[in-house]
Amino acid sequence: MSTPTSRQVKKRQAVADALNRHKIFVSSRRFKAGEEPTYRVIVANEAYIVGQRTLDQLHKGYRPAELGLEPLREEAGE
């Protein structure tokens, strides 16, 4: 039987896990005939261009550095 204290500990652990997980924001999607769609995603204030498989891996908890992703470099005129 769970006690109020153990339930509270579980809730706090769930909140801590959610805060530690990196947030992924898909800012745009591009579709081309006969090609896999590409996504521009923002993770930890850095933008990346990724495919569907890489996006799935990011959602599973992989970090961009673990996947070998390089952040996009914005041009000065943009």
MDTraj code that builds the backbone (N, CA, C; nanometers):
import mdtraj as md
import numpy as np

residues = "MET SER THR PRO THR SER ARG GLN VAL LYS LYS ARG GLN ALA VAL ALA ASP ALA LEU ASN ARG HIS LYS ILE PHE VAL SER SER ARG ARG PHE LYS ALA GLY GLU GLU PRO THR TYR ARG VAL ILE VAL ALA ASN GLU ALA TYR ILE VAL GLY GLN ARG THR LEU ASP GLN LEU HIS LYS GLY TYR ARG PRO ALA GLU LEU GLY LEU GLU PRO LEU ARG GLU GLU ALA GLY GLU".split()
xyz = np.array([
    [0.0852, -0.1175, 0.0000],
    [0.0000, 0.0000, 0.0000],
    [0.0901, 0.1242, 0.0000],
    [0.0590, 0.2173, -0.0856],
    [0.1412, 0.3384, -0.0918],
    [0.0915, 0.4407, 0.0104],
    [0.1857, 0.5124, 0.0618],
    [0.1545, 0.6144, 0.1617],
    [0.1509, 0.7501, 0.0919],
    [0.0919, 0.8490, 0.1550],
    [0.0917, 0.9831, 0.0956],
    [0.2335, 1.0339, 0.0684],
    [0.3275, 0.9969, 0.1546],
    [0.4655, 1.0409, 0.1365],
    [0.5271, 0.9770, 0.0124],
    [0.5057, 0.8486, -0.0081],
    [0.5641, 0.7816, -0.1249],
    [0.5003, 0.8329, -0.2543],
    [0.3706, 0.8636, -0.2502],
    [0.3061, 0.9221, -0.3691],
    [0.3651, 1.0582, -0.4014],
    [0.3906, 1.1380, -0.2972],
    [0.4503, 1.2700, -0.3175],
    [0.5909, 1.2580, -0.3749],
    [0.6675, 1.1631, -0.3275],
    [0.8034, 1.1413, -0.3780],
    [0.7975, 1.1031, -0.5261],
    [0.7048, 1.0160, -0.5633],
    [0.6892, 0.9758, -0.7034],
    [0.6513, 1.0947, -0.7908],
    [0.5622, 1.1798, -0.7420],
    [0.5219, 1.2980, -0.8184],
    [0.6394, 1.3927, -0.8369],
    [0.7167, 1.4132, -0.7340],
    [0.8329, 1.5025, -0.7439],
    [0.9366, 1.4459, -0.8406],
    [0.9553, 1.3141, -0.8394],
    [1.0495, 1.2511, -0.9311],
    [1.0022, 1.2672, -1.0754],
    [0.8726, 1.2544, -1.0989],
    [0.8186, 1.2722, -1.2341],
    [0.8396, 1.4150, -1.2832],
    [0.8210, 1.5124, -1.1968],
    [0.8434, 1.6520, -1.2337],
    [0.9910, 1.6763, -1.2626],
    [1.0790, 1.6227, -1.1801],
    [1.2230, 1.6386, -1.2016],
    [1.2656, 1.5756, -1.3343],
    [1.2113, 1.4584, -1.3659],
    [1.2426, 1.3934, -1.4933],
    [1.1968, 1.4783, -1.6116],
    [1.0781, 1.5363, -1.6010],
    [1.0257, 1.6193, -1.7090],
    [1.1099, 1.7459, -1.7269],
    [1.1568, 1.8037, -1.6196],
    [1.2385, 1.9245, -1.6292],
    [1.3775, 1.8954, -1.6855],
    [1.4293, 1.7767, -1.6594],
    [1.5620, 1.7398, -1.7092],
    [1.5608, 1.6987, -1.8554],
    [1.4448, 1.6582, -1.9062],
    [1.4335, 1.6163, -2.0453],
    [1.4457, 1.7396, -2.1340],
    [1.5182, 1.7275, -2.2455],
    [1.5328, 1.8431, -2.3325],
    [1.4052, 1.8635, -2.4145],
    [1.3764, 1.9867, -2.4401],
    [1.2556, 2.0235, -2.5130],
    [1.2890, 2.0327, -2.6623],
    [1.1996, 1.9826, -2.7451],
    [1.2181, 1.9853, -2.8901],
    [1.1019, 2.0618, -2.9499],
    [1.1344, 2.1636, -3.0281],
    [1.0323, 2.2436, -3.0952],
    [1.0545, 2.2317, -3.2451],
    [0.9553, 2.1830, -3.3181],
    [0.9638, 2.1738, -3.4640],
    [0.9152, 2.3061, -3.5201],
    [1.0081, 2.3831, -3.5779],
    [0.9708, 2.5159, -3.6264],
    [0.9230, 2.5146, -3.7710],
    [0.9645, 2.4146, -3.8515],
    [0.9137, 2.4052, -3.9889],
    [0.9328, 2.2640, -4.0419],
    [0.8516, 2.2315, -4.1432],
    [0.8613, 2.1031, -4.2132],
    [0.8671, 2.1313, -4.3615],
    [0.9507, 2.0560, -4.4321],
    [0.9597, 2.0713, -4.5777],
    [0.9358, 1.9364, -4.6420],
    [0.8515, 1.9397, -4.7449],
    [0.8192, 1.8184, -4.8179],
    [0.8608, 1.8365, -4.9630],
    [0.9277, 1.7347, -5.0195],
    [0.9619, 1.7326, -5.1613],
    [0.9132, 1.6001, -5.2166],
    [0.8650, 1.6032, -5.3400],
    [0.8139, 1.4820, -5.4025],
    [0.9241, 1.3763, -5.4095],
    [0.8941, 1.2579, -5.3616],
    [0.9865, 1.1468, -5.3684],
    [1.0982, 1.1491, -5.2663],
    [1.0976, 1.2435, -5.1746],
    [1.2022, 1.2516, -5.0730],
    [1.1418, 1.2492, -4.9334],
    [1.2250, 1.2146, -4.8388],
    [1.1843, 1.2170, -4.6979],
    [1.1668, 1.3628, -4.6545],
    [1.0647, 1.3927, -4.5756],
    [1.0491, 1.5306, -4.5274],
    [1.1649, 1.5698, -4.4353],
    [1.1980, 1.6972, -4.4342],
    [1.3005, 1.7481, -4.3429],
    [1.2346, 1.8442, -4.2454],
    [1.2903, 1.8498, -4.1271],
    [1.2349, 1.9313, -4.0200],
    [1.3419, 2.0250, -3.9675],
    [1.3024, 2.1462, -3.9425],
    [1.3906, 2.2391, -3.8715],
    [1.3435, 2.2363, -3.7272],
    [1.4319, 2.1923, -3.6387],
    [1.3966, 2.1789, -3.4977],
    [1.4864, 2.2680, -3.4132],
    [1.4341, 2.3068, -3.2993],
    [1.5106, 2.3860, -3.2044],
    [1.5209, 2.3047, -3.0755],
    [1.6459, 2.2807, -3.0342],
    [1.6747, 2.2076, -2.9109],
    [1.7762, 2.2908, -2.8340],
    [1.7433, 2.3268, -2.7124],
    [1.8345, 2.4042, -2.6261],
    [1.8842, 2.5301, -2.6971],
    [1.7928, 2.6043, -2.7577],
    [1.8211, 2.7317, -2.8248],
    [1.9137, 2.7196, -2.9450],
    [1.9257, 2.6010, -3.0026],
    [2.0042, 2.5791, -3.1240],
    [1.9133, 2.5166, -3.2289],
    [1.9270, 2.5615, -3.3545],
    [1.8448, 2.5090, -3.4637],
    [1.9216, 2.4020, -3.5404],
    [1.8485, 2.2989, -3.5843],
    [1.9056, 2.1877, -3.6606],
    [1.8097, 2.1510, -3.7721],
    [1.8640, 2.0997, -3.8832],
    [1.7833, 2.0415, -3.9905],
    [1.7988, 1.8908, -3.9784],
    [1.6865, 1.8198, -3.9625],
    [1.6914, 1.6750, -3.9406],
    [1.5868, 1.6054, -4.0258],
    [1.6058, 1.4751, -4.0435],
    [1.5081, 1.3901, -4.1085],
    [1.4169, 1.3264, -4.0052],
    [1.3245, 1.2442, -4.0539],
    [1.2259, 1.1819, -3.9652],
    [1.2920, 1.0906, -3.8624],
    [1.3883, 1.0106, -3.9057],
    [1.4530, 0.9168, -3.8127],
    [1.5259, 0.9919, -3.7008],
    [1.5989, 1.0967, -3.7371],
    [1.6712, 1.1744, -3.6367],
    [1.5738, 1.2444, -3.5428],
    [1.4635, 1.2936, -3.5963],
    [1.3611, 1.3568, -3.5120],
    [1.3059, 1.2556, -3.4111],
    [1.2816, 1.1338, -3.4560],
    [1.2338, 1.0294, -3.3650],
    [1.3358, 1.0014, -3.2552],
    [1.4644, 1.0002, -3.2923],
    [1.5684, 0.9758, -3.1928],
    [1.5752, 1.0903, -3.0915],
    [1.5574, 1.2130, -3.1371],
    [1.5559, 1.3266, -3.0449],
    [1.4397, 1.3148, -2.9472],
    [1.3232, 1.2725, -2.9972],
    [1.2068, 1.2551, -2.9097],
    [1.2287, 1.1424, -2.8084],
    [1.3130, 1.0454, -2.8425],
    [1.3421, 0.9352, -2.7504],
    [1.4412, 0.9754, -2.6419],
    [1.5017, 1.0944, -2.6554],
    [1.5901, 1.1409, -2.5498],
    [1.7354, 1.1592, -2.5897],
    [1.7690, 1.1266, -2.7138],
    [1.9068, 1.1476, -2.7578],
    [1.9365, 1.2970, -2.7651],
    [2.0589, 1.3330, -2.7357],
    [2.1038, 1.4719, -2.7459],
    [2.1589, 1.4946, -2.8864],
    [2.1509, 1.6180, -2.9383],
    [2.2052, 1.6458, -3.0718],
    [2.3526, 1.6069, -3.0858],
    [2.4324, 1.6290, -2.9829],
    [2.5746, 1.5936, -2.9897],
    [2.5929, 1.4419, -3.0030],
    [2.5058, 1.3651, -2.9382],
    [2.5139, 1.2188, -2.9483],
    [2.4838, 1.1706, -3.0894],
    [2.4046, 1.2469, -3.1623],
    [2.3676, 1.2106, -3.2994],
    [2.4610, 1.2731, -3.4025],
    [2.5577, 1.3504, -3.3567],
    [2.6523, 1.4131, -3.4480],
    [2.5950, 1.5322, -3.5230],
    [2.4953, 1.5964, -3.4674],
    [2.4326, 1.7110, -3.5336],
    [2.5102, 1.8386, -3.5058],
    [2.5196, 1.9219, -3.6053],
    [2.5830, 2.0532, -3.5922],
    [2.4733, 2.1593, -3.5987],
    [2.4757, 2.2586, -3.5108],
    [2.3744, 2.3646, -3.5169],
    [2.3866, 2.4446, -3.6455],
    [2.2735, 2.4949, -3.6917],
    [2.2724, 2.5809, -3.8103],
    [2.3407, 2.7125, -3.7782],
    [2.4141, 2.7631, -3.8717],
    [2.4770, 2.8934, -3.8566],
    [2.3973, 2.9918, -3.9415],
    [2.3420, 3.0930, -3.8784],
    [2.2628, 3.1934, -3.9484],
    [2.3550, 3.2914, -4.0196],
    [2.3170, 3.3289, -4.1387],
    [2.3914, 3.4278, -4.2130],
    [2.3653, 3.5661, -4.1527],
    [2.4631, 3.6541, -4.1625],
    [2.4503, 3.7889, -4.1034],
    [2.3363, 3.8678, -4.1662],
    [2.3057, 3.8423, -4.2939],
    [2.2020, 3.9178, -4.3626],
    [2.0613, 3.8674, -4.3371],
    [2.0456, 3.7569, -4.2708],
    [1.9110, 3.7012, -4.2492],
    [1.8477, 3.7487, -4.1224],
])
top = md.Topology()
chain = top.add_chain()
for i, resn in enumerate(residues, 1):
    res = top.add_residue(resn, chain, resSeq=i)
    for name in ("N", "CA", "C"):
        top.add_atom(name, md.element.get_by_symbol(name[0]), res)
traj = md.Trajectory(xyz[None], top)
